Amino acid sequence: MEIKVFENAEEIAVAAANLYKELLTEKPDAVLGLATGATPVPTYQKLIKMYENGEISFKDVTTFNLDEYCDLDKNDKNSYYTFMHENLFNSVDIKEENVNFLDGNAADYDAESKRYAEAIKAAGGVDLQLLGIGTNGHIAFNEPADEFTDEAFRVTLTQSTINSNQKYFGDVPMPRYAMTMGIGSIMRSKKILLIATGASKADAIKKLASGEVTPQIPCSILNNHADTIVMVDKAAAELL
């Protein structure tokens, strides 16, 4: 695992976008694992600019998002499906049929997990998985637990996660459950890029960098991945 410290979020976005540019230049039909939330937005903005400038294309790209809320219509303004379209997909030349999400409203969550795993396998596996990190060290919606998860599953969101995300829902209570890609699925990605910005992430980054691997700190599993880059700004790195 390689940790790179940058001055600010803008510098991280440039470096992260360049990593995507290198991959898409070498492999135009790359499979991308994507994340939501505020942290990756600057990177997505840089990728849109690169597309507009003719530097990259998404026409042969396949994407798999990490998670989606349960009990929320996919076209709801707060769904991750909507988030990704508003922040990236609507502004580039990706084909809608190549965009993949977990179904948070699936009738059978185990069957949905198997479907998603098979779809990733059929696509050839994820070439580059983008991750954020929670203040409690969660990646995707894999919360601190007694054991590491494997494939996608329905998770009960912790109060700390709800506290962090409620602001996006305004006065409307946010969902209490989500479908999320499991740790095992994330770890099968060929390359992983984790981005963290702000002092609120400093403790989680310190625990990640300690090298101790425990399901109580879900991100710590990345120490066992063969090709992981962690990009942090100075605020997130202040405890290193």
Salt bridges, closest charged atoms under 4 A:
GLU7 OE1 - LYS234 NZ 3.13
GLU10 OE2 - LYS46 NZ 2.50
GLU52 OE1 - LYS49 NZ 3.96
GLU55 OE1 - LYS21 NZ 2.85
ASP60 OD2 - LYS59 NZ 3.09
GLU96 OE1 - HIS85 NE2 2.84
GLU112 OE2 - ARG115 NH2 2.69
ASP127 OD1 - LYS27 NZ 3.01
ASP127 OD1 - LYS190 NZ 3.11
GLU143 OE1 - HIS138 ND1 3.31
ASP150 OD1 - ARG188 NH2 2.84
GLU151 OE2 - ARG188 NH2 2.72
ASP203 OD2 - LYS207 NZ 3.11
ASP227 OD1 - LYS191 NZ 3.05
